[in-house]
Amino acid sequence: MTTVATTTPSKAARVIAIISAVAGLVLLIAGGVTWGAVSSHLADENITVSGDAANFAGDPVTTPWAAFAQADIIAHHALEATDGKTYAELDQDDPLREVAMNASFLRASLFTSVVAFGVAALVMGLGVLFLLVGWALWALGGKRRVSIPDSAARTTPVVPSSSTPPTAEPGAPGTTPAV
């Protein structure tokens, strides 16, 4: 024979589950919109990965990978034009300093878009995580039926029959050793 116990749902767990799920949806949508906006703005610039790039040659720069590839080849071209010298290594009156400076600015802009893509991906990942946490809390906070066998459900505690207080265990603090 078994005993069936039904627990009531936890309202606090359900409320937190809903808040978590809504936050997850907001984060997922915000990350997706950000990813799309960065991609769209890069597409509006009509940037194409240089034909001699190691990866994505000829592709439009609309993804973080293409932006990174274009930034990498810009650095390569700038170092070729300046005989391997960076902006800081060129003399102030060197006309190649402007080439190095423009390359540096272009690379920084492309790396900024790479970071924006990364933040968008992070936010989308957090959105998925919040949705999963919300789902788990909703499931854990719900009503449950539990079957307990009667032998496990009814155990009677052992009560001492005498009215003397229980003795402390040997070696317990506050006890005197037996002689």
C-alpha positions in Angstrom: 0.0 0.0 0.0 1.3 3.5 -0.8 0.4 7.0 0.3 0.0 9.7 -2.4 1.0 13.2 -1.4 0.3 16.2 -3.6 2.3 19.3 -3.1 1.1 22.8 -4.0 2.8 24.8 -6.7 5.3 27.4 -5.5 4.0 30.8 -6.5 7.4 32.4 -6.0 9.1 29.9 -8.2 6.4 30.4 -10.9 6.8 34.2 -10.8 10.6 34.0 -11.0 10.2 31.6 -13.8 8.0 34.0 -15.8 10.3 36.9 -15.1 13.3 34.8 -16.2 11.6 33.7 -19.4 10.5 37.2 -20.3 14.1 38.5 -19.6 15.4 35.7 -21.8 13.1 36.6 -24.7 14.0 40.3 -24.4 17.7 39.4 -24.4 17.3 37.0 -27.3 15.5 39.6 -29.4 17.8 42.4 -28.5 20.9 40.4 -29.4 19.3 39.4 -32.7 18.3 43.0 -33.5 21.9 44.2 -32.7 23.5 41.5 -34.8 21.2 42.4 -37.7 21.8 46.2 -37.3 25.6 45.8 -37.3 25.4 43.5 -40.3 23.1 45.9 -42.1 25.3 48.9 -41.4 28.4 47.1 -42.6 26.5 46.0 -45.8 25.6 49.7 -46.4 29.3 50.5 -46.5 29.8 48.1 -49.5 33.1 46.8 -48.1 34.4 43.7 -49.8 37.2 41.5 -48.4 40.3 42.0 -50.5 41.0 39.4 -53.1 44.4 38.5 -51.5 43.0 37.9 -48.0 43.7 34.6 -46.4 39.9 34.0 -45.9 36.6 35.2 -47.3 38.3 36.9 -50.3 35.7 38.7 -52.4 32.9 38.3 -49.8 31.0 41.3 -48.6 31.9 42.4 -45.1 28.6 41.6 -43.2 29.8 39.1 -40.6 32.4 39.2 -37.9 34.6 36.7 -39.7 34.7 38.8 -42.9 35.3 42.0 -40.9 38.2 40.3 -39.1 39.6 39.0 -42.4 39.4 42.5 -43.9 41.1 44.1 -40.9 43.9 41.6 -41.1 44.6 42.2 -44.8 44.5 46.0 -44.2 47.3 45.6 -41.7 49.2 43.4 -44.1 48.8 46.1 -46.9 49.8 48.9 -44.6 52.9 47.2 -43.4 53.9 46.5 -47.0 53.4 50.2 -47.9 55.4 51.4 -45.0 58.3 48.8 -45.3 57.1 47.0 -42.1 56.9 50.1 -40.0 53.8 51.0 -37.8 52.4 54.5 -37.4 54.4 55.0 -34.2 57.7 53.9 -35.8 57.4 56.4 -38.8 58.9 59.9 -38.6 56.4 62.7 -38.1 57.2 64.2 -41.5 57.1 60.8 -43.3 54.3 60.9 -46.0 53.7 57.2 -45.3 52.5 58.0 -41.8 49.1 59.0 -43.2 48.8 55.6 -44.9 49.6 53.9 -41.6 47.1 56.1 -39.7 44.3 55.5 -42.2 44.9 51.7 -42.0 44.9 51.9 -38.2 41.6 53.8 -38.2 40.0 51.3 -40.7 41.2 48.3 -38.7 39.8 49.9 -35.4 36.4 50.4 -37.1 36.3 46.9 -38.3 37.4 45.5 -34.9 34.7 47.5 -33.3 32.1 45.8 -35.5 33.7 42.4 -34.5 33.2 43.3 -30.8 29.6 44.4 -31.5 28.9 41.1 -33.1 30.5 39.3 -30.1 28.3 41.3 -27.6 25.2 40.5 -29.6 26.1 36.8 -29.6 26.7 37.0 -25.8 23.4 38.6 -25.2 21.6 36.0 -27.4 23.3 33.2 -25.5 22.3 34.8 -22.2 18.7 35.0 -23.5 18.7 31.3 -24.2 20.2 30.6 -20.8 17.5 32.7 -19.1 14.8 30.9 -21.1 16.1 27.5 -19.9 16.3 28.7 -16.3 12.7 30.0 -16.5 11.5 26.7 -18.0 13.3 24.7 -15.3 11.9 26.9 -12.5 8.4 26.6 -14.0 8.8 22.8 -14.0 10.2 22.6 -10.5 7.6 25.0 -9.0 4.7 23.0 -10.3 2.3 20.7 -8.5 3.7 17.2 -8.0 2.2 13.9 -6.9 4.5 11.8 -4.9 3.9 8.1 -4.0 5.5 7.0 -0.7 5.3 3.3 0.5 3.6 3.1 3.8 6.5 1.4 5.5 8.7 4.4 4.7 6.0 7.0 5.4 5.2 5.9 9.0 8.2 5.6 11.2 7.7 6.2 14.9 10.5 8.0 16.7 12.1 6.2 19.6 11.2 7.9 22.9 13.1 7.0 26.1 10.8 5.4 28.7 12.4 6.9 31.8 12.2 10.5 32.7 16.0 10.9 33.2 17.8 13.2 30.8 19.9 11.5 28.2 23.5 11.1 29.1 26.2 12.7 27.1 28.5 10.6 25.0 31.9 9.8 26.4 34.4 12.4 25.3 31.8 15.0 24.5 32.5 18.6 25.6 31.4 19.3 29.2 31.5 15.6 30.3 33.8 14.2 33.0 35.8 11.1 32.1 34.9 7.8 33.7 37.3 6.6 36.4 
